[in-house]
Amino acid sequence: MFTEVSLSLSFFLSLGCTECCLKCLRGIPYPSLIATILLYAGVALFCGCGHEALTGTVTILQNYFDVIRAPGDSLDVFTMIDIIKYVIYGIASAFFVYGILLMVEGFFTSGAIKDLYGDFKITTCGRCVSAWFIMLTYIFMLAWLGVTAFTALPVFMYFNIWTICQNTTVLEGASLCLDPRQFGVVTIGQEKTVCAGSEKFFKMCESKELDMTFHLFVCALAGAGAAVIAMIHYLMVLSANWAYVKDACKMQKYEDCKSKEEQELHDIHSTRSKERLNAYT
């Protein structure tokens, strides 16, 4: 007897938990979730690989090109690399917060939230917030396009260096040189050329730093591209949410007018009923 009661109670409890879990799963904005995961993956790949690639670039310049840090507060390539690293720290922090904000916005503008918490009121502030997120995400998408183009430059530079190293191993007696002045790394007056046949050239081509830095920049470029795709995905999601909010606002106005008319008809009917009752008495 007690066993049957306990089994029935556990069955109803499990059924209630299942329904609650299903409601929670229906309340998740999956398009915003996918875009957030893609954004975090792209930003993490860009920031992590970009930071380590810049560190490897400093090692290559110091060990194989004999480039030293300028004394004082003068702006040289090492100072620019340090500035870019701080920019990477800021990008990682800013887009971590921005991803959370977009995820929260997706929760509150999702149609499934209506099933969880009942009807809700669309305010002018909510519409302005949705429009603001659309504009901000579009600006960030353009910014990430610029970051992607900027990240393609070191990939092109390291690809040229890697090609020169491969050609010197295939073509014997090839007179090929690497001049950092061509890439704006050092000033015109500083001659830091490394030519094929020298000891530093062969050490650099056989080193792990060159290969690792090149592949890290490629991964950083892929991360920037993933961030661009995430921004485009966010734009599609935000546009759909904006259309939903706009339709919900129109429906809300229609329901308000309908309830107002029904109340007026009810008041008129009540008034006429009272007049007829008074006339009868």
N, C-alpha and C positions, 0 to 999 in steps of 0.2 A: 504493500500500500504506500508506504513512505517512499519507496524506490520509484514507483510510477509518478508520484507527485513531483519528486525532485527532477525526474527526467522531463516531465512536461514543462516545469519552470525553466529548466536550462534550455529547452527547445525555444520557448518564447523569448528568452533573453538573447539567445544567439540570433533569432530572427530580427529582433529589434536592433541589435548591433550591426547586422548585415544591412538593414535598411538605412541606418545612420551612415555607415561607410559608403553606401552607394550614393546617398545625397551629398556627402562630402566630395566624392570623386566627381559627381556631376557639377559641383560648384567650382572646380578648378578650371581656370582659363588656359586650356592646353596650348593654343597658339602663342599666347604671351609666355607660357612656360618654356616652349621650344625656343622662342626667340631669346629669352633670357639665358638659357643654357648655352646657346650658340654665341651670344655676346660674351659671356664669362669665359668660354673656352677660347674665343678669338683674342680677347684682351689679355688673358693669362699667357697665351702662346706668344703674342706680340711683345708683351712687357718682359717676360722671363727670358725668351730667346734673344730679344733685342738688347737687354742689359748684358747678358753674357757675351754676345757678339761684340759689343762695344769694348768690353774688358779684353777680349781676345785681340781686337784691333790695336789697343794700346800696347799689348805685349809684342805684337808683330812690329809695330813702328819703333819701339824701343830696342828690340833685340836684333832686328835685321836691317833696319834703315837708319839706325843711330839718331833717331829724332828724340830730342830731350825737351823737357818742359821748360818754357820760357820763365825767367825769373820775374818776380813781382806779380802785378795784376794784369799783365798784358794778355790779350786775347789770342790764344793759339789753338791748335787742334785738340789738345788735351783739355783745355778749359771748355771748349765747345762740346766735347764728349761728356764731361761732367754735367754740363747744363742739360744735355739731352737725357742723361740718366735721371736727373731730378724731374724733368718733364714726364718721363715714363712712370715715376712714382706717383705723380699727380694724376696721370691718366688712369692708372690702376685703381686709385682710391675713388676718383670721380665717377667712373663707370660702374664700380661696384655699388655705389649709392644710387646711381641713375637706373640700374637694372632693377633694384628693389622698388623704386618709385614706379617704374613702368609695370612691374608685376602687381603692385597694389592697385594701380589704376585699372589694370585688366580685371582684377577681382571685382571692383566696384561697378564696372560698366558691363560686366558679363551678364547675359540673360539668365544664367543659372542661379544667380544670387537672388532672383525673384522667387524661385522655388524654395529657397532655404529660409528666407526671412520675410516673405510676403511682399506686398506691393511697396514701392518706394517712390519718393518724390524727386523729380529731376529739377534741379534749381539752375538758375542762370550761372552761378559759380561753377557748377559741375560742367556745364557746356564750355565755359571759358577755360577750365582746366584741361579738358580734352583737346580743345583747339590749341592751347599753349604747348601741350606735349607733342602734337603733330608738327608744329612749327619748329620746336627745339630738336626733335628727332631728325627732321629734314636737314637742319643746320649741322648736326652731328654726322649725318651721313656724308655730306659734302666734306666735312673735316676729315673723316676717315678715308675718303677718296684721295685727299691730299696726302695723308699719312702713307697710304699705299703707294702712291707715286714716289714719295720721298724715300720709302724703304726699298723701292726697286733700284735706286741709284747704287747703294753699296753692293747689292746683288750683282749688278752689271760690272762694277769695278772688280769684285772678287772673281767673277767669271772670267774676265779678261786675264787676271793674274794666273788663274788656274789653267787657262788655255795656253798662256806663254810657257808655263812649267811643262805642260804636256808636249808642246811643240819642240822644246829643247831636248826632251828625251827621245823624240822620234827623228828629228833632223839634226844630224851631227854637224858641228861647226856653225850653227845658226847664231847670228849676232843679234840677240834680243835683250832689251833692257827695260827695267821698271823704274820710272821716274815719278815720285809722289807729287812733283810740281804739276803734272798733267791733271791730277785730281784735286788740286787746291789744298793739299794737306800741309805743305810747307810753302814759304814765300819763294819768289823767283830767284832771290839771291842765294838761297840755300840749295846746294847741289847734293842730293842724297840718292843718287842713282845706283841701282844694283843691277849689274849686267849678268847675262848667262856666262857660265864658266867660272864665276867667282865662288868662293867657299860659302859666303852668306846666301847666295842665290840657291845653291843646292840644299843647304840646310833648311831654308825657308820652304822650298818645294817639298821636301821630305818630312817636314814637321807636321805634327798633329794640329798645331794652332791654326794653320792656314785652312786645312780641310774642315776642322770643326767650326771655325768662324764663318766660313762660306755657307755651310749647311745651317748654322744657327740663323744667319740672315735670311735664308730661304724660308725657314720655319716662321720667322717674324713676319715675312711678307705674306705667308699663308694665313697667319693670325690676323693681320690687318684686313685681308680679303674676307675672312670669316666675319669680322666685325662689320664690314660693309654689308654683307648679306644679312646679318642680324638687324642692322638698321633698316634695310629695305623691308624685312619681315615685320619689324615693329611698325613701319609706316602703313603696311597693309592692315595690320591688326588694329591700329589706332583709327584708321579711316573707317573700318567696319564698325568699331565701337562708337565713333562719332555719328555714323548713320543710325545706329541703334538708339543712341541717346536722343537724336533728333526725332526719330519716329516715336520714341517713348514720350517725349515732350508733347508731340501732337496728340497722342492718345490720351495723355493726362489732361490736356485742355478739353478734349472731347468728352471725357468722363466727367469733368467738372461741370461743363455746360449741361450734360445730360442729367446729372444729379440735381442741378439747380432747377432745370425745367420740371423734373419729376416732383421736386419739393413744391414748386409753384402750383402745379396741377393738384397736388395733394391738399395744399392750403385752400385752393379755390373750391375743391370738392367738399372740404370740411366746412367752409363758410356757407355753401349752398345747403348742406345738410342741416346746419344749425338754423338757417332761415326757414327751411321747410318745417322743421320741428316747432319753431316758434309760431309759424303761421297756423299749424295744426292745433296747437294748444290754445 
